[in-house]
Amino acid sequence: MKFTKLSLIAALAVSAAVAGGDIAPAPAPVEEAPQTTIDGKLTGYYITADNGKDYSPTQSYDMFDKDWSQLGLAATLDVNHKFTDNIAMNLSAIGYVNTNRDIPFDYIGEYFEGEPQGAFINVANITATFMDTTFILGRQLLNTPMLAGFDWLLAPGSFEAYTVANHSIENVTLLGSYVRTWRPNNAGNNWIDFTSDSDMQAVTGDPLAEGGNNWTVSAAYDNEKLSGSIWYYNVDAMNYTQFYVDGGYDFDVAKLAAQYVYTDWDNEDASNVIGVKATATLGSFNLMAAYTNISDNVAGWVGVMDGLYTSSWNTASGGSEGNNFKVKAATEFAGLTASASYAYYEYDQNSIAGTEDDGYEVDVILGYDFKSTDIVVIKDMDLNVVYTNTDYGLGGDTNALEIYANYKF
């Protein structure tokens, strides 16, 4: 069982599963008894860095220093209860503990999820599918280009939202979602109410900040060769509206894609983003090259990461201003996946960095899935290693290493 994760792909899959095709007349319906499926995973996550976010510390730290490392252990329990064939309840609960206490570590905060230990419900929703339309009501995972819960650390960010997706037209997905609250990555059981003035004032530090209505609507087309989507975002909580469009075509030898993002800030200059991306396969390697230009102001997005082509593991490209590019190579062999990427970012006084220095990020990511092993006890395990070297345009760089393993049950 996988709990509901809303994305274009997921919406297509959910709708297609019930849309059917040209089939013989259906037999008389038989009401099935409710069914409950329970599964989950155990996670161990180790992270270390040199000096974290502090580029001029009173005391320097190296990677693997006990005071600048953290190990978190977590258990995730996923429950799916089907009331009928087309109505289900989804629940995902996470419990966690940090093994290193009372340290100055500040790369992700002192602790995973902000506390020495704790628990929270990340997903809790009702999903109902009627004909070609699916409704998702409650806490859920959203994965849209410029509003998403990044899947990082012990649990992905999630939202309390009310979503509807329709797939009545072949190869087309229509989607709308009203978002009320957001649990950012690594925030524990802390939810930001986008409709609350006090919550937005606390988050932004602006005593005049106001909550409001936050929603998105979209239309997407995908026929395997040609794909594209259009999104409109109304984000009162962060004082902007936004238009996003992308498109791509698979030429067999290569895939080309382009994106444009216009962010209309209430009290600031609007932002324009133009991006292009090319991907190709050379032997056993998947290659990617991307370029984006962010002009006039930073882009708006909700989440740890945006959906721009040049964003990396740590760096959201929308927070820069200028010309950005990224190159990446990835391969897979005998259950081992490996990728390496380099990205360059320009910043100026109006960017998140607040400087005119350039920045960059180097990512090396390795993953191994044990499902092909003959050792039964570890067949449901995966092991992952992420090394990053990041310069946010602040005059220094940070090396970080993340090692995490999951055991699924």
VEXTORKOL-294160 format. One record per residue (C-alpha): residue in three letters; y, z, x. Coordinates in steps of 0.5 Angstrom, whole numbers, plus 500, padded with zeros to 3 digits. Example, Ala and Ser with C-alpha at 12.3 -4.5 7.8 and 13.67 -1.06 7.14 Angstrom:
<rs>
<resn = ALA; y = 491; z = 516; x = 525>
<resn = SER; y = 498; z = 514; x = 527>
</rs>
This chain:
<rs>
<resn = MET; y = 500; z = 500; x = 500>
<resn = LYS; y = 507; z = 499; x = 502>
<resn = PHE; y = 513; z = 502; x = 498>
<resn = THR; y = 518; z = 497; x = 496>
<resn = LYS; y = 523; z = 494; x = 501>
<resn = LEU; y = 528; z = 490; x = 498>
<resn = SER; y = 529; z = 483; x = 502>
<resn = LEU; y = 529; z = 476; x = 501>
<resn = ILE; y = 522; z = 475; x = 503>
<resn = ALA; y = 520; z = 481; x = 499>
<resn = ALA; y = 524; z = 479; x = 493>
<resn = LEU; y = 520; z = 472; x = 494>
<resn = ALA; y = 513; z = 476; x = 495>
<resn = VAL; y = 514; z = 480; x = 489>
<resn = SER; y = 516; z = 475; x = 484>
<resn = ALA; y = 511; z = 470; x = 486>
<resn = ALA; y = 506; z = 475; x = 485>
<resn = VAL; y = 507; z = 475; x = 478>
<resn = ALA; y = 510; z = 468; x = 477>
<resn = GLY; y = 503; z = 465; x = 477>
<resn = GLY; y = 502; z = 457; x = 476>
<resn = ASP; y = 499; z = 452; x = 472>
<resn = ILE; y = 493; z = 456; x = 470>
<resn = ALA; y = 488; z = 456; x = 464>
<resn = PRO; y = 490; z = 460; x = 458>
<resn = ALA; y = 490; z = 467; x = 460>
<resn = PRO; y = 484; z = 472; x = 457>
<resn = ALA; y = 486; z = 477; x = 452>
<resn = PRO; y = 490; z = 483; x = 456>
<resn = VAL; y = 486; z = 489; x = 458>
<resn = GLU; y = 490; z = 495; x = 459>
<resn = GLU; y = 488; z = 499; x = 466>
<resn = ALA; y = 488; z = 506; x = 468>
<resn = PRO; y = 494; z = 508; x = 472>
<resn = GLN; y = 492; z = 508; x = 480>
<resn = THR; y = 495; z = 512; x = 485>
<resn = THR; y = 495; z = 509; x = 493>
<resn = ILE; y = 497; z = 514; x = 498>
<resn = ASP; y = 497; z = 512; x = 506>
<resn = GLY; y = 502; z = 514; x = 511>
<resn = LYS; y = 503; z = 514; x = 519>
<resn = LEU; y = 504; z = 519; x = 524>
<resn = THR; y = 509; z = 518; x = 529>
<resn = GLY; y = 511; z = 520; x = 536>
<resn = TYR; y = 518; z = 518; x = 539>
<resn = TYR; y = 521; z = 520; x = 546>
<resn = ILE; y = 528; z = 518; x = 548>
<resn = THR; y = 532; z = 519; x = 554>
<resn = ALA; y = 538; z = 516; x = 557>
<resn = ASP; y = 543; z = 517; x = 563>
<resn = ASN; y = 549; z = 520; x = 561>
<resn = GLY; y = 548; z = 518; x = 554>
<resn = LYS; y = 555; z = 516; x = 550>
<resn = ASP; y = 559; z = 520; x = 555>
<resn = TYR; y = 562; z = 516; x = 561>
<resn = SER; y = 566; z = 521; x = 564>
<resn = PRO; y = 561; z = 527; x = 563>
<resn = THR; y = 563; z = 534; x = 566>
<resn = GLN; y = 556; z = 534; x = 569>
<resn = SER; y = 552; z = 527; x = 570>
<resn = TYR; y = 544; z = 526; x = 567>
<resn = ASP; y = 539; z = 522; x = 569>
<resn = MET; y = 534; z = 519; x = 565>
<resn = PHE; y = 528; z = 523; x = 564>
<resn = ASP; y = 532; z = 530; x = 565>
<resn = LYS; y = 529; z = 535; x = 561>
<resn = ASP; y = 536; z = 536; x = 558>
<resn = TRP; y = 538; z = 529; x = 557>
<resn = SER; y = 531; z = 527; x = 553>
<resn = GLN; y = 528; z = 529; x = 546>
<resn = LEU; y = 521; z = 528; x = 543>
<resn = GLY; y = 520; z = 528; x = 536>
<resn = LEU; y = 514; z = 528; x = 532>
<resn = ALA; y = 514; z = 526; x = 525>
<resn = ALA; y = 509; z = 525; x = 519>
<resn = THR; y = 511; z = 520; x = 513>
<resn = LEU; y = 507; z = 520; x = 507>
<resn = ASP; y = 507; z = 514; x = 502>
<resn = VAL; y = 505; z = 514; x = 495>
<resn = ASN; y = 505; z = 508; x = 490>
<resn = HIS; y = 503; z = 510; x = 483>
<resn = LYS; y = 502; z = 504; x = 478>
<resn = PHE; y = 503; z = 506; x = 471>
<resn = THR; y = 501; z = 499; x = 469>
<resn = ASP; y = 500; z = 493; x = 472>
<resn = ASN; y = 508; z = 491; x = 472>
<resn = ILE; y = 511; z = 498; x = 473>
<resn = ALA; y = 510; z = 503; x = 479>
<resn = MET; y = 513; z = 509; x = 482>
<resn = ASN; y = 514; z = 509; x = 490>
<resn = LEU; y = 515; z = 515; x = 494>
<resn = SER; y = 516; z = 516; x = 501>
<resn = ALA; y = 517; z = 523; x = 504>
<resn = ILE; y = 518; z = 525; x = 512>
<resn = GLY; y = 517; z = 531; x = 515>
<resn = TYR; y = 519; z = 532; x = 523>
<resn = VAL; y = 520; z = 537; x = 528>
<resn = ASN; y = 524; z = 536; x = 535>
<resn = THR; y = 520; z = 539; x = 541>
<resn = ASN; y = 526; z = 540; x = 546>
<resn = ARG; y = 531; z = 545; x = 543>
<resn = ASP; y = 538; z = 547; x = 545>
<resn = ILE; y = 540; z = 542; x = 550>
<resn = PRO; y = 546; z = 538; x = 551>
<resn = PHE; y = 543; z = 531; x = 549>
<resn = ASP; y = 548; z = 527; x = 546>
<resn = TYR; y = 545; z = 520; x = 546>
<resn = ILE; y = 543; z = 520; x = 539>
<resn = GLY; y = 545; z = 527; x = 538>
<resn = GLU; y = 542; z = 533; x = 540>
<resn = TYR; y = 536; z = 532; x = 535>
<resn = PHE; y = 532; z = 527; x = 531>
<resn = GLU; y = 535; z = 527; x = 524>
<resn = GLY; y = 540; z = 532; x = 526>
<resn = GLU; y = 536; z = 539; x = 526>
<resn = PRO; y = 530; z = 542; x = 530>
<resn = GLN; y = 526; z = 541; x = 524>
<resn = GLY; y = 526; z = 539; x = 517>
<resn = ALA; y = 523; z = 534; x = 511>
<resn = PHE; y = 527; z = 529; x = 506>
<resn = ILE; y = 525; z = 524; x = 501>
<resn = ASN; y = 527; z = 517; x = 504>
<resn = VAL; y = 524; z = 513; x = 498>
<resn = ALA; y = 523; z = 515; x = 491>
<resn = ASN; y = 524; z = 509; x = 486>
<resn = ILE; y = 521; z = 506; x = 479>
<resn = THR; y = 519; z = 498; x = 480>
<resn = ALA; y = 518; z = 494; x = 474>
<resn = THR; y = 516; z = 487; x = 474>
<resn = PHE; y = 517; z = 483; x = 468>
<resn = MET; y = 516; z = 475; x = 468>
<resn = ASP; y = 520; z = 473; x = 474>
<resn = THR; y = 524; z = 479; x = 474>
<resn = THR; y = 523; z = 485; x = 478>
<resn = PHE; y = 528; z = 491; x = 477>
<resn = ILE; y = 528; z = 497; x = 483>
<resn = LEU; y = 531; z = 503; x = 481>
<resn = GLY; y = 532; z = 509; x = 485>
<resn = ARG; y = 532; z = 511; x = 493>
<resn = GLN; y = 530; z = 504; x = 496>
<resn = LEU; y = 530; z = 500; x = 503>
<resn = LEU; y = 535; z = 495; x = 503>
<resn = ASN; y = 535; z = 489; x = 508>
<resn = THR; y = 541; z = 484; x = 507>
<resn = PRO; y = 545; z = 481; x = 512>
<resn = MET; y = 551; z = 485; x = 512>
<resn = LEU; y = 548; z = 492; x = 508>
<resn = ALA; y = 542; z = 494; x = 511>
<resn = GLY; y = 538; z = 500; x = 513>
<resn = PHE; y = 536; z = 499; x = 520>
<resn = ASP; y = 529; z = 501; x = 522>
<resn = TRP; y = 530; z = 505; x = 528>
<resn = LEU; y = 527; z = 512; x = 530>
<resn = LEU; y = 523; z = 517; x = 526>
<resn = ALA; y = 525; z = 513; x = 519>
<resn = PRO; y = 529; z = 507; x = 517>
<resn = GLY; y = 536; z = 508; x = 513>
<resn = SER; y = 535; z = 508; x = 506>
<resn = PHE; y = 540; z = 507; x = 499>
<resn = GLU; y = 540; z = 510; x = 492>
<resn = ALA; y = 541; z = 503; x = 489>
<resn = TYR; y = 539; z = 499; x = 482>
<resn = THR; y = 537; z = 492; x = 484>
<resn = VAL; y = 534; z = 486; x = 480>
<resn = ALA; y = 531; z = 480; x = 483>
<resn = ASN; y = 529; z = 474; x = 480>
<resn = HIS; y = 525; z = 468; x = 482>
<resn = SER; y = 525; z = 464; x = 476>
<resn = ILE; y = 527; z = 457; x = 479>
<resn = GLU; y = 522; z = 455; x = 484>
<resn = ASN; y = 524; z = 456; x = 492>
<resn = VAL; y = 530; z = 460; x = 489>
<resn = THR; y = 532; z = 468; x = 489>
<resn = LEU; y = 537; z = 471; x = 485>
<resn = LEU; y = 539; z = 478; x = 487>
<resn = GLY; y = 544; z = 483; x = 485>
<resn = SER; y = 544; z = 491; x = 487>
<resn = TYR; y = 549; z = 496; x = 486>
<resn = VAL; y = 549; z = 502; x = 491>
<resn = ARG; y = 551; z = 509; x = 490>
<resn = THR; y = 549; z = 513; x = 496>
<resn = TRP; y = 547; z = 512; x = 503>
<resn = ARG; y = 542; z = 516; x = 508>
<resn = PRO; y = 544; z = 513; x = 515>
<resn = ASN; y = 539; z = 513; x = 520>
<resn = ASN; y = 538; z = 519; x = 524>
<resn = ALA; y = 542; z = 523; x = 518>
<resn = GLY; y = 536; z = 527; x = 516>
<resn = ASN; y = 537; z = 529; x = 508>
<resn = ASN; y = 544; z = 528; x = 509>
<resn = TRP; y = 546; z = 522; x = 503>
<resn = ILE; y = 553; z = 519; x = 503>
<resn = ASP; y = 556; z = 518; x = 496>
<resn = PHE; y = 560; z = 512; x = 496>
<resn = THR; y = 563; z = 513; x = 489>
<resn = SER; y = 566; z = 520; x = 492>
<resn = ASP; y = 573; z = 521; x = 495>
<resn = SER; y = 571; z = 527; x = 498>
<resn = ASP; y = 565; z = 524; x = 502>
<resn = MET; y = 569; z = 518; x = 504>
<resn = GLN; y = 574; z = 523; x = 507>
<resn = ALA; y = 569; z = 527; x = 511>
<resn = VAL; y = 566; z = 521; x = 513>
<resn = THR; y = 572; z = 517; x = 515>
<resn = GLY; y = 576; z = 522; x = 517>
<resn = ASP; y = 582; z = 519; x = 513>
<resn = PRO; y = 585; z = 524; x = 508>
<resn = LEU; y = 587; z = 518; x = 503>
<resn = ALA; y = 580; z = 515; x = 503>
<resn = GLU; y = 577; z = 514; x = 496>
<resn = GLY; y = 570; z = 512; x = 494>
<resn = GLY; y = 569; z = 507; x = 489>
<resn = ASN; y = 564; z = 501; x = 486>
<resn = ASN; y = 559; z = 498; x = 492>
<resn = TRP; y = 555; z = 492; x = 490>
<resn = THR; y = 552; z = 485; x = 492>
<resn = VAL; y = 550; z = 479; x = 489>
<resn = SER; y = 546; z = 473; x = 492>
<resn = ALA; y = 543; z = 467; x = 491>
<resn = ALA; y = 538; z = 464; x = 497>
<resn = TYR; y = 534; z = 458; x = 497>
<resn = ASP; y = 528; z = 457; x = 502>
<resn = ASN; y = 523; z = 451; x = 502>
<resn = GLU; y = 520; z = 452; x = 509>
<resn = LYS; y = 524; z = 447; x = 512>
<resn = LEU; y = 531; z = 448; x = 509>
<resn = SER; y = 533; z = 455; x = 508>
<resn = GLY; y = 540; z = 458; x = 506>
<resn = SER; y = 543; z = 464; x = 502>
<resn = ILE; y = 550; z = 466; x = 499>
<resn = TRP; y = 552; z = 473; x = 499>
<resn = TYR; y = 558; z = 477; x = 496>
<resn = TYR; y = 559; z = 484; x = 498>
<resn = ASN; y = 564; z = 489; x = 494>
<resn = VAL; y = 565; z = 495; x = 498>
<resn = ASP; y = 570; z = 500; x = 496>
<resn = ALA; y = 568; z = 506; x = 500>
<resn = MET; y = 570; z = 502; x = 506>
<resn = ASN; y = 576; z = 498; x = 503>
<resn = TYR; y = 573; z = 491; x = 504>
<resn = THR; y = 570; z = 485; x = 500>
<resn = GLN; y = 566; z = 480; x = 504>
<resn = PHE; y = 563; z = 473; x = 503>
<resn = TYR; y = 557; z = 471; x = 507>
<resn = VAL; y = 553; z = 464; x = 508>
<resn = ASP; y = 548; z = 462; x = 512>
<resn = GLY; y = 543; z = 456; x = 513>
<resn = GLY; y = 538; z = 453; x = 517>
<resn = TYR; y = 533; z = 447; x = 518>
<resn = ASP; y = 526; z = 447; x = 521>
<resn = PHE; y = 526; z = 440; x = 525>
<resn = ASP; y = 519; z = 442; x = 528>
<resn = VAL; y = 521; z = 442; x = 535>
<resn = ALA; y = 527; z = 447; x = 534>
<resn = LYS; y = 530; z = 451; x = 528>
<resn = LEU; y = 538; z = 451; x = 528>
<resn = ALA; y = 542; z = 456; x = 524>
<resn = ALA; y = 549; z = 457; x = 522>
<resn = GLN; y = 553; z = 463; x = 519>
<resn = TYR; y = 560; z = 464; x = 517>
<resn = VAL; y = 562; z = 471; x = 515>
<resn = TYR; y = 569; z = 473; x = 512>
<resn = THR; y = 571; z = 480; x = 511>
<resn = ASP; y = 577; z = 481; x = 507>
<resn = TRP; y = 580; z = 488; x = 509>
<resn = ASP; y = 585; z = 492; x = 504>
<resn = ASN; y = 590; z = 494; x = 509>
<resn = GLU; y = 588; z = 490; x = 515>
<resn = ASP; y = 588; z = 483; x = 517>
<resn = ALA; y = 582; z = 479; x = 515>
<resn = SER; y = 576; z = 478; x = 519>
<resn = ASN; y = 572; z = 471; x = 520>
<resn = VAL; y = 566; z = 470; x = 524>
<resn = ILE; y = 562; z = 464; x = 526>
<resn = GLY; y = 555; z = 464; x = 528>
<resn = VAL; y = 550; z = 458; x = 531>
<resn = LYS; y = 543; z = 460; x = 533>
<resn = ALA; y = 537; z = 455; x = 536>
<resn = THR; y = 530; z = 457; x = 536>
<resn = ALA; y = 524; z = 453; x = 539>
<resn = THR; y = 517; z = 454; x = 542>
<resn = LEU; y = 516; z = 452; x = 549>
<resn = GLY; y = 508; z = 453; x = 551>
<resn = SER; y = 507; z = 461; x = 549>
<resn = PHE; y = 514; z = 463; x = 549>
<resn = ASN; y = 519; z = 463; x = 543>
<resn = LEU; y = 526; z = 462; x = 546>
<resn = MET; y = 533; z = 463; x = 542>
<resn = ALA; y = 540; z = 462; x = 544>
<resn = ALA; y = 546; z = 464; x = 539>
<resn = TYR; y = 553; z = 464; x = 539>
<resn = THR; y = 558; z = 468; x = 535>
<resn = ASN; y = 566; z = 468; x = 535>
<resn = ILE; y = 569; z = 474; x = 531>
<resn = SER; y = 577; z = 473; x = 530>
<resn = ASP; y = 583; z = 476; x = 527>
<resn = ASN; y = 579; z = 483; x = 526>
<resn = VAL; y = 572; z = 486; x = 526>
<resn = ALA; y = 567; z = 484; x = 521>
<resn = GLY; y = 565; z = 489; x = 516>
<resn = TRP; y = 558; z = 492; x = 515>
<resn = VAL; y = 554; z = 498; x = 512>
<resn = GLY; y = 548; z = 500; x = 516>
<resn = VAL; y = 547; z = 502; x = 524>
<resn = MET; y = 546; z = 494; x = 525>
<resn = ASP; y = 549; z = 488; x = 522>
<resn = GLY; y = 546; z = 481; x = 521>
<resn = LEU; y = 550; z = 477; x = 526>
<resn = TYR; y = 546; z = 473; x = 531>
<resn = THR; y = 548; z = 476; x = 537>
<resn = SER; y = 547; z = 483; x = 535>
<resn = SER; y = 542; z = 487; x = 540>
<resn = TRP; y = 538; z = 493; x = 539>
<resn = ASN; y = 544; z = 498; x = 541>
<resn = THR; y = 550; z = 493; x = 539>
<resn = ALA; y = 553; z = 491; x = 533>
<resn = SER; y = 556; z = 484; x = 534>
<resn = GLY; y = 561; z = 485; x = 528>
<resn = GLY; y = 564; z = 491; x = 532>
<resn = SER; y = 567; z = 486; x = 538>
<resn = GLU; y = 572; z = 481; x = 537>
<resn = GLY; y = 572; z = 474; x = 541>
<resn = ASN; y = 566; z = 470; x = 544>
<resn = ASN; y = 559; z = 473; x = 544>
<resn = PHE; y = 553; z = 470; x = 546>
<resn = LYS; y = 545; z = 472; x = 547>
<resn = VAL; y = 539; z = 469; x = 550>
<resn = LYS; y = 532; z = 471; x = 548>
<resn = ALA; y = 525; z = 470; x = 550>
<resn = ALA; y = 519; z = 473; x = 547>
<resn = THR; y = 511; z = 472; x = 548>
<resn = GLU; y = 505; z = 475; x = 545>
<resn = PHE; y = 498; z = 475; x = 548>
<resn = ALA; y = 492; z = 479; x = 546>
<resn = GLY; y = 495; z = 484; x = 542>
<resn = LEU; y = 501; z = 485; x = 547>
<resn = THR; y = 508; z = 483; x = 545>
<resn = ALA; y = 514; z = 482; x = 550>
<resn = SER; y = 521; z = 480; x = 549>
<resn = ALA; y = 527; z = 480; x = 554>
<resn = SER; y = 534; z = 479; x = 552>
<resn = TYR; y = 541; z = 478; x = 555>
<resn = ALA; y = 547; z = 479; x = 550>
<resn = TYR; y = 555; z = 478; x = 552>
<resn = TYR; y = 560; z = 481; x = 548>
<resn = GLU; y = 568; z = 481; x = 548>
<resn = TYR; y = 572; z = 486; x = 546>
<resn = ASP; y = 580; z = 487; x = 545>
<resn = GLN; y = 584; z = 493; x = 543>
<resn = ASN; y = 582; z = 492; x = 535>
<resn = SER; y = 575; z = 492; x = 536>
<resn = ILE; y = 571; z = 498; x = 536>
<resn = ALA; y = 571; z = 499; x = 543>
<resn = GLY; y = 579; z = 499; x = 543>
<resn = THR; y = 579; z = 496; x = 550>
<resn = GLU; y = 580; z = 489; x = 553>
<resn = ASP; y = 574; z = 490; x = 557>
<resn = ASP; y = 567; z = 485; x = 556>
<resn = GLY; y = 561; z = 488; x = 555>
<resn = TYR; y = 553; z = 486; x = 555>
<resn = GLU; y = 546; z = 489; x = 553>
<resn = VAL; y = 540; z = 487; x = 556>
<resn = ASP; y = 534; z = 489; x = 552>
<resn = VAL; y = 526; z = 489; x = 554>
<resn = ILE; y = 521; z = 491; x = 549>
<resn = LEU; y = 514; z = 491; x = 549>
<resn = GLY; y = 509; z = 493; x = 544>
<resn = TYR; y = 501; z = 493; x = 543>
<resn = ASP; y = 497; z = 494; x = 537>
<resn = PHE; y = 490; z = 497; x = 538>
<resn = LYS; y = 487; z = 493; x = 532>
<resn = SER; y = 483; z = 489; x = 536>
<resn = THR; y = 480; z = 494; x = 540>
<resn = ASP; y = 473; z = 497; x = 539>
<resn = ILE; y = 475; z = 504; x = 539>
<resn = VAL; y = 475; z = 506; x = 532>
<resn = VAL; y = 479; z = 512; x = 533>
<resn = ILE; y = 485; z = 508; x = 535>
<resn = LYS; y = 484; z = 502; x = 531>
<resn = ASP; y = 490; z = 504; x = 527>
<resn = MET; y = 495; z = 505; x = 533>
<resn = ASP; y = 501; z = 501; x = 536>
<resn = LEU; y = 505; z = 503; x = 542>
<resn = ASN; y = 512; z = 501; x = 543>
<resn = VAL; y = 517; z = 501; x = 549>
<resn = VAL; y = 524; z = 499; x = 549>
<resn = TYR; y = 528; z = 499; x = 555>
<resn = THR; y = 536; z = 498; x = 554>
<resn = ASN; y = 542; z = 497; x = 559>
<resn = THR; y = 548; z = 497; x = 555>
<resn = ASP; y = 556; z = 496; x = 556>
<resn = TYR; y = 560; z = 498; x = 550>
<resn = GLY; y = 566; z = 495; x = 554>
<resn = LEU; y = 568; z = 502; x = 555>
<resn = GLY; y = 568; z = 502; x = 563>
<resn = GLY; y = 561; z = 504; x = 564>
<resn = ASP; y = 554; z = 502; x = 562>
<resn = THR; y = 548; z = 507; x = 559>
<resn = ASN; y = 540; z = 506; x = 561>
<resn = ALA; y = 536; z = 508; x = 556>
<resn = LEU; y = 528; z = 508; x = 555>
<resn = GLU; y = 525; z = 509; x = 548>
<resn = ILE; y = 517; z = 510; x = 547>
<resn = TYR; y = 514; z = 511; x = 541>
<resn = ALA; y = 507; z = 511; x = 538>
<resn = ASN; y = 505; z = 510; x = 530>
<resn = TYR; y = 498; z = 512; x = 528>
<resn = LYS; y = 497; z = 509; x = 521>
<resn = PHE; y = 492; z = 512; x = 515>
</rs>
